[in-house]
Amino acid sequence: MKEHLTTVNPSILLLPGYQNSGPEHWQSAWEREDATLLRVEQADWDNPRLDEWVAALDAAVAAQPGPVVLAAHSLGCITVAHWAATHDRPVLGALLVAPADIDTADVAELRNFRPVPLSALPFPSTVVASSDDPWCSPERSRQFAAAWGSRFVEIGAHGHINSASGMGSWPEGRALLDELAEVR
């Protein structure tokens, strides 16, 4: 008799960065295209507090019935790094798009996220960077990827890979996410 294997599709959690992702952002487009994607809501998008953002991520991961994949942008990437350094919940993988170098950012609201953790993530991950990101140089993005044990993908000159970049639903990014979401 053949055994029937049941696979559970992973929950995909979207983690926007500072000031959230607006309607033209690729995260918002993915959310509109796939109602199963869940945005991790933060209490205050404009005055982020590290402890609150990490707690919101932890609660969102804990609330999922099965495996989880994270799709983070900017400060959301830094939140994932902080969370992974202090929490131990199962995650299949993380797509970390345009991590913000908040160690050098001159934005008072972001200083409480310093320093950026440079410890290996306990799950597979891909860092996606732009060659002209005003929030993080390609060299610093490569440093993050190396420290986190992430695959590194540079996509050319696309700014901060946000609404202003005009990425639309960014199918190439969704393909990278889908690779991480494959049930192992």
N, C-alpha and C positions, 0 to 999 in steps of 0.2 A: 504494500500500500504506500502510495506517495504521500509524503508529508506536505502540508500546505503551510507555506511561510507567509506570515502577514507582515507587511511593512507599513510603518506609520510615516506619512509624509511629515517632514520636520516643520515646526512653526518657524516662520521667518519674522524676526523682529527688526523694525527700522529704527535707527537711532540718529535723529537729526542732530545738527550742531547748534551752536550759539544762534539764538533768535529763530530757531525752528526752520523747517523747509517749506517755502511758499508753494503756491499752486503750480508754478512752472518748473519746480525742482524735479529731478529724476526720481527721488524717493516718493514724491507725491504722485507722479505719473504711475509708478509701479503700484502704489496703493490703489489708484483708480482702476488699473488694469487687472488687479488680482486682489479680490476682497479678503483673501486669507492672510495677507500680509498685515502685520500689526505694528502700529507706531507706538513706541515707548513715549508716553506723555510725561513731560516734566512740569513741575509746579510753577517754575518761573524760567521762561526761555531767555529773557533779557538780562537777568541777574543770576546766572547759574551758580549753584553751590555744589561743590564736589560731592559731599556726603549725601545730599539729596538726589543728585543724578545717579550716583552709584546705587543707592537704595532703590530708586525707581527701576533701574535695570535689573537688579537682583530680584525684585518682586515680580517683574514681568517674566523673567526666565523661570522662576519658581512656579508661576501660574500655568505654565504650558504642560500639557499632558504627556508630551514625548520629547523627542530631540528638538534642538533649537539651532538655528543659524542666525547670525547677526549681520545686518547690513548697515554700517555706520558711516557717517560723513562728518569730517572736520572735528569739532569738539566731541562728537559722538565717538570717534575713534579713540580719543584720549580717555574718555569715560570707560570704554571697553578695556583699555590697558590697566587703568586703576582698578576696575572691578575684578579682572582676572588675577591681579596681584593679591587680592584680599578675599576672594570667594572661590568656592570649589563646587560649581554646579556643572553638569555635563552640557557641552556645546559641541556641535558637529564642526562648526567653522565660522569664520568671520571675514566679511568683505569690508576692508577698511579704506575708505575713499577720501583722498585729500586730507590726511591727518594735519591738524593745525599745529604749528610749532609754537605752542603757548609759552615755552620757556623764553622766547624772544619777542613775543607779541606785546605791543604796548597798549594793552586793553585792560584796564583795572579790573573789570568784571571777571576776567579769566585767570588772574594771578593765583587764585586759590586752587587751581588745577596743577600748579607747578610743584615739583618737577614732573616732567613726563616720565612715567615708568619705562625703564629699558630692560625689563625682564622678559624672557621667552614666554610666549602665550602657551597655555596647555592644550591648545587645539589648533588645527590647520587654519591658516589665514592668508589672505592676499591683500597687499597694500597697493592701491592704485594711485598714481601721482601724475600731475601735469608738469610739463617742463617750464611753465611760467606761472606757477601758483604764487600769488602774493602772500599767502599765509605760511608757505613752507617751501624751501628750496628743494630741488630734486636730490641734492646731496643729503639733506636732512631726512627726506622721505626714505632714501635708501638706508640711512642709519637706523631709522625706526624699523624698517622691514628686517634688517639684519638682526637687530636686538630682539625683536619679537619672534624671530624664526619664521618670517612670512615670505611668501613668494612676492616678488616685486614686479609690477607692471607699470611702465611709463607710457602714457597715451598721447604724448605730443602736447602742443600748446592749447590748453583748454581752461586756462585760468584756475579758479578754485573748484572746478567741476561742480558747479552749482547752477542756479537759475540763470545767472548772467552768462554762463557758458553756452546756453542754448542747446543743451544735450537732449532735450525732449525726454522720451522714455528710455533713452540710452540702452539699446539692445545689447551692445557689447558688454556693458556692465552687468546686465541681467544674466548674460551667458556665464560670466565669471561667478556670479552668485549661485547660479544653478549647478555649476561644478562643485562648489562647496556643499550644496544641499543634497547631493546624491547620497542616498542611504547606503551606508557601508555595511 
